Amino acid sequence: MDKQYAFAVILIILGVGLSQSGSSNTFSTGLGIGIIAMGSFWVLIRLIKEIKRK
């Protein structure tokens, strides 16, 4: 596993934790969803690059 994939998975887990924290703070929820989106986008870009390389 590449270090970048591991970092992206950690970001996604952090985002899930922020969005599911149970607080009614909309900023934390939005931040969590944004972090999940960034991590998912990062993994998607890396996968597309790997597929094009082969």
N, CA, C and O atoms as a Tinker XYZ file with bonds, in Angstrom:
   216  protein
     1  N      0.848000   -1.181000    0.000000    73     2
     2  CA     0.000000    0.000000    0.000000    64     1     3
     3  C      0.890000    1.240000    0.000000    63     2     4     5
     4  O      1.851000    1.338000    0.763000    81     3
     5  N      0.555000    2.153000   -0.848000    73     3     6
     6  CA     1.305000    3.395000   -0.963000    64     5     7
     7  C      0.962000    4.311000    0.218000    63     6     8     9
     8  O     -0.144000    4.260000    0.756000    81     7
     9  N      1.913000    5.136000    0.604000    73     7    10
    10  CA     1.697000    6.049000    1.732000    64     9    11
    11  C      0.587000    7.046000    1.439000    63    10    12    13
    12  O     -0.121000    7.470000    2.352000    81    11
    13  N      0.429000    7.424000    0.179000    73    11    14
    14  CA    -0.612000    8.389000   -0.159000    64    13    15
    15  C     -2.003000    7.791000    0.023000    63    14    16    17
    16  O     -2.928000    8.487000    0.442000    81    15
    17  N     -2.154000    6.505000   -0.292000    73    15    18
    18  CA    -3.439000    5.850000   -0.057000    64    17    19
    19  C     -3.747000    5.788000    1.433000    63    18    20    21
    20  O     -4.878000    6.026000    1.855000    81    19
    21  N     -2.734000    5.468000    2.218000    73    19    22
    22  CA    -2.931000    5.395000    3.670000    64    21    23
    23  C     -3.332000    6.759000    4.224000    63    22    24    25
    24  O     -4.211000    6.844000    5.081000    81    23
    25  N     -2.703000    7.811000    3.748000    73    23    26
    26  CA    -3.040000    9.160000    4.207000    64    25    27
    27  C     -4.463000    9.526000    3.805000    63    26    28    29
    28  O     -5.193000   10.142000    4.583000    81    27
    29  N     -4.859000    9.148000    2.588000    73    27    30
    30  CA    -6.221000    9.442000    2.134000    64    29    31
    31  C     -7.251000    8.694000    2.979000    63    30    32    33
    32  O     -8.304000    9.243000    3.303000    81    31
    33  N     -6.954000    7.455000    3.333000    73    31    34
    34  CA    -7.878000    6.685000    4.175000    64    33    35
    35  C     -7.976000    7.310000    5.564000    63    34    36    37
    36  O     -9.061000    7.365000    6.142000    81    35
    37  N     -6.855000    7.780000    6.099000    73    35    38
    38  CA    -6.878000    8.457000    7.399000    64    37    39
    39  C     -7.726000    9.721000    7.316000    63    38    40    41
    40  O     -8.479000   10.020000    8.243000    81    39
    41  N     -7.615000   10.464000    6.219000    73    39    42
    42  CA    -8.445000   11.657000    6.037000    64    41    43
    43  C     -9.924000   11.299000    6.001000    63    42    44    45
    44  O    -10.747000   11.984000    6.609000    81    43
    45  N    -10.261000   10.233000    5.292000    73    43    46
    46  CA   -11.656000    9.827000    5.199000    64    45    47
    47  C    -12.188000    9.431000    6.577000    63    46    48    49
    48  O    -13.304000    9.802000    6.940000    81    47
    49  N    -11.396000    8.682000    7.342000    73    47    50
    50  CA   -11.824000    8.279000    8.677000    64    49    51
    51  C    -11.982000    9.507000    9.581000    63    50    52    53
    52  O    -12.930000    9.577000   10.364000    81    51
    53  N    -11.072000   10.465000    9.482000    73    51    54
    54  CA   -11.186000   11.704000   10.257000    64    53    55
    55  C    -12.455000   12.460000    9.879000    63    54    56    57
    56  O    -13.152000   12.987000   10.746000    81    55
    57  N    -12.746000   12.510000    8.595000    73    55    58
    58  CA   -13.965000   13.186000    8.141000    64    57    59
    59  C    -15.225000   12.526000    8.649000    63    58    60    61
    60  O    -16.176000   13.205000    9.037000    81    59
    61  N    -15.239000   11.188000    8.650000    73    59    62
    62  CA   -16.397000   10.467000    9.179000    64    61    63
    63  C    -16.558000   10.768000   10.669000    63    62    64    65
    64  O    -17.672000   10.969000   11.152000    81    63
    65  N    -15.445000   10.798000   11.385000    73    63    66
    66  CA   -15.506000   11.112000   12.809000    64    65    67
    67  C    -16.038000   12.512000   13.072000    63    66    68    69
    68  O    -16.829000   12.721000   13.992000    81    67
    69  N    -15.602000   13.469000   12.262000    73    67    70
    70  CA   -16.089000   14.846000   12.442000    64    69    71
    71  C    -17.565000   14.983000   12.098000    63    70    72    73
    72  O    -18.313000   15.669000   12.793000    81    71
    73  N    -17.976000   14.324000   11.018000    73    71    74
    74  CA   -19.372000   14.482000   10.610000    64    73    75
    75  C    -20.322000   13.713000   11.505000    63    74    76    77
    76  O    -21.505000   14.050000   11.567000    81    75
    77  N    -19.851000   12.696000   12.199000    73    75    78
    78  CA   -20.700000   11.890000   13.072000    64    77    79
    79  C    -20.458000   12.180000   14.553000    63    78    80    81
    80  O    -20.820000   11.371000   15.407000    81    79
    81  N    -19.857000   13.314000   14.860000    73    79    82
    82  CA   -19.488000   13.616000   16.246000    64    81    83
    83  C    -20.685000   13.807000   17.170000    63    82    84    85
    84  O    -20.532000   13.755000   18.390000    81    83
    85  N    -21.846000   14.023000   16.625000    73    83    86
    86  CA   -23.043000   14.164000   17.447000    64    85    87
    87  C    -23.334000   15.578000   17.881000    63    86    88    89
    88  O    -24.387000   15.837000   18.465000    81    87
    89  N    -22.435000   16.498000   17.612000    73    87    90
    90  CA   -22.708000   17.890000   17.988000    64    89    91
    91  C    -23.586000   18.536000   16.927000    63    90    92    93
    92  O    -23.611000   18.108000   15.773000    81    91
    93  N    -24.292000   19.557000   17.333000    73    91    94
    94  CA   -25.165000   20.249000   16.393000    64    93    95
    95  C    -24.426000   21.374000   15.663000    63    94    96    97
    96  O    -25.046000   22.217000   15.015000    81    95
    97  N    -23.104000   21.376000   15.775000    73    95    98
    98  CA   -22.301000   22.390000   15.117000    64    97    99
    99  C    -22.231000   22.080000   13.625000    63    98   100   101
   100  O    -21.645000   21.076000   13.221000    81    99
   101  N    -22.822000   22.933000   12.821000    73    99   102
   102  CA   -22.862000   22.681000   11.388000    64   101   103
   103  C    -21.484000   22.817000   10.754000    63   102   104   105
   104  O    -21.220000   22.208000    9.717000    81   103
   105  N    -20.602000   23.608000   11.362000    73   103   106
   106  CA   -19.259000   23.760000   10.819000    64   105   107
   107  C    -18.505000   22.441000   10.879000    63   106   108   109
   108  O    -17.858000   22.056000    9.905000    81   107
   109  N    -18.577000   21.746000   12.003000    73   107   110
   110  CA   -17.890000   20.453000   12.138000    64   109   111
   111  C    -18.448000   19.425000   11.167000    63   110   112   113
   112  O    -17.697000   18.647000   10.578000    81   111
   113  N    -19.754000   19.422000   11.002000    73   111   114
   114  CA   -20.378000   18.490000   10.074000    64   113   115
   115  C    -19.941000   18.792000    8.642000    63   114   116   117
   116  O    -19.592000   17.879000    7.894000    81   115
   117  N    -19.959000   20.045000    8.265000    73   115   118
   118  CA   -19.533000   20.434000    6.925000    64   117   119
   119  C    -18.059000   20.165000    6.691000    63   118   120   121
   120  O    -17.663000   19.739000    5.606000    81   119
   121  N    -17.249000   20.413000    7.705000    73   119   122
   122  CA   -15.820000   20.137000    7.605000    64   121   123
   123  C    -15.582000   18.641000    7.417000    63   122   124   125
   124  O    -14.734000   18.239000    6.620000    81   123
   125  N    -16.323000   17.825000    8.146000    73   123   126
   126  CA   -16.194000   16.374000    8.016000    64   125   127
   127  C    -16.564000   15.896000    6.628000    63   126   128   129
   128  O    -15.866000   15.064000    6.048000    81   127
   129  N    -17.655000   16.413000    6.090000    73   127   130
   130  CA   -18.086000   16.026000    4.748000    64   129   131
   131  C    -17.070000   16.494000    3.703000    63   130   132   133
   132  O    -16.795000   15.780000    2.739000    81   131
   133  N    -16.519000   17.681000    3.892000    73   131   134
   134  CA   -15.500000   18.186000    2.968000    64   133   135
   135  C    -14.233000   17.346000    2.995000    63   134   136   137
   136  O    -13.631000   17.095000    1.950000    81   135
   137  N    -13.822000   16.906000    4.190000    73   135   138
   138  CA   -12.628000   16.068000    4.304000    64   137   139
   139  C    -12.869000   14.711000    3.657000    63   138   140   141
   140  O    -11.978000   14.173000    2.999000    81   139
   141  N    -14.065000   14.153000    3.837000    73   139   142
   142  CA   -14.402000   12.891000    3.180000    64   141   143
   143  C    -14.330000   13.052000    1.666000    63   142   144   145
   144  O    -13.788000   12.191000    0.972000    81   143
   145  N    -14.875000   14.150000    1.156000    73   143   146
   146  CA   -14.856000   14.394000   -0.291000    64   145   147
   147  C    -13.427000   14.541000   -0.802000    63   146   148   149
   148  O    -13.094000   14.003000   -1.858000    81   147
   149  N    -12.579000   15.260000   -0.071000    73   147   150
   150  CA   -11.188000   15.428000   -0.516000    64   149   151
   151  C    -10.444000   14.103000   -0.530000    63   150   152   153
   152  O     -9.724000   13.809000   -1.484000    81   151
   153  N    -10.609000   13.301000    0.516000    73   151   154
   154  CA    -9.941000   12.006000    0.567000    64   153   155
   155  C    -10.414000   11.079000   -0.530000    63   154   156   157
   156  O     -9.607000   10.385000   -1.147000    81   155
   157  N    -11.715000   11.058000   -0.782000    73   155   158
   158  CA   -12.266000   10.215000   -1.844000    64   157   159
   159  C    -11.784000   10.671000   -3.215000    63   158   160   161
   160  O    -11.456000    9.846000   -4.068000    81   159
   161  N    -11.742000   11.980000   -3.426000    73   159   162
   162  CA   -11.264000   12.522000   -4.697000    64   161   163
   163  C     -9.798000   12.171000   -4.900000    63   162   164   165
   164  O     -9.388000   11.842000   -6.014000    81   163
   165  N     -9.007000   12.236000   -3.840000    73   163   166
   166  CA    -7.593000   11.909000   -3.902000    64   165   167
   167  C     -7.393000   10.451000   -4.317000    63   166   168   169
   168  O     -6.571000   10.152000   -5.183000    81   167
   169  N     -8.151000    9.545000   -3.691000    73   167   170
   170  CA    -8.059000    8.128000   -4.042000    64   169   171
   171  C     -8.503000    7.914000   -5.481000    63   170   172   173
   172  O     -7.883000    7.133000   -6.204000    81   171
   173  N     -9.558000    8.586000   -5.911000    73   171   174
   174  CA   -10.044000    8.445000   -7.281000    64   173   175
   175  C     -9.001000    8.898000   -8.295000    63   174   176   177
   176  O     -8.780000    8.215000   -9.295000    81   175
   177  N     -8.363000   10.023000   -8.057000    73   175   178
   178  CA    -7.323000   10.519000   -8.961000    64   177   179
   179  C     -6.163000    9.534000   -9.032000    63   178   180   181
   180  O     -5.662000    9.242000  -10.118000    81   179
   181  N     -5.730000    9.017000   -7.874000    73   179   182
   182  CA    -4.626000    8.045000   -7.848000    64   181   183
   183  C     -4.989000    6.781000   -8.603000    63   182   184   185
   184  O     -4.150000    6.230000   -9.315000    81   183
   185  N     -6.232000    6.304000   -8.463000    73   183   186
   186  CA    -6.651000    5.108000   -9.176000    64   185   187
   187  C     -6.687000    5.331000  -10.677000    63   186   188   189
   188  O     -6.295000    4.451000  -11.444000    81   187
   189  N     -7.147000    6.486000  -11.101000    73   187   190
   190  CA    -7.177000    6.802000  -12.536000    64   189   191
   191  C     -5.762000    6.838000  -13.091000    63   190   192   193
   192  O     -5.520000    6.332000  -14.187000    81   191
   193  N     -4.821000    7.429000  -12.355000    73   191   194
   194  CA    -3.428000    7.465000  -12.806000    64   193   195
   195  C     -2.840000    6.069000  -12.901000    63   194   196   197
   196  O     -2.085000    5.780000  -13.829000    81   195
   197  N     -3.178000    5.184000  -11.942000    73   195   198
   198  CA    -2.676000    3.808000  -11.984000    64   197   199
   199  C     -3.251000    3.043000  -13.172000    63   198   200   201
   200  O     -2.541000    2.263000  -13.807000    81   199
   201  N     -4.518000    3.255000  -13.475000    73   199   202
   202  CA    -5.138000    2.567000  -14.599000    64   201   203
   203  C     -4.541000    3.047000  -15.919000    63   202   204   205
   204  O     -4.301000    2.238000  -16.815000    81   203
   205  N     -4.297000    4.345000  -16.052000    73   203   206
   206  CA    -3.703000    4.875000  -17.278000    64   205   207
   207  C     -2.280000    4.398000  -17.471000    63   206   208   209
   208  O     -1.828000    4.225000  -18.603000    81   207
   209  N     -1.564000    4.182000  -16.366000    73   207   210
   210  CA    -0.168000    3.760000  -16.443000    64   209   211
   211  C     -0.052000    2.335000  -16.995000    63   210   212   213
   212  O      0.939000    2.011000  -17.650000    81   211
   213  N     -1.037000    1.491000  -16.744000    73   211   214
   214  CA    -0.973000    0.090000  -17.176000    64   213   215
   215  C     -1.497000   -0.115000  -18.541000    63   214   216
   216  O     -1.506000   -1.243000  -19.036000    81   215
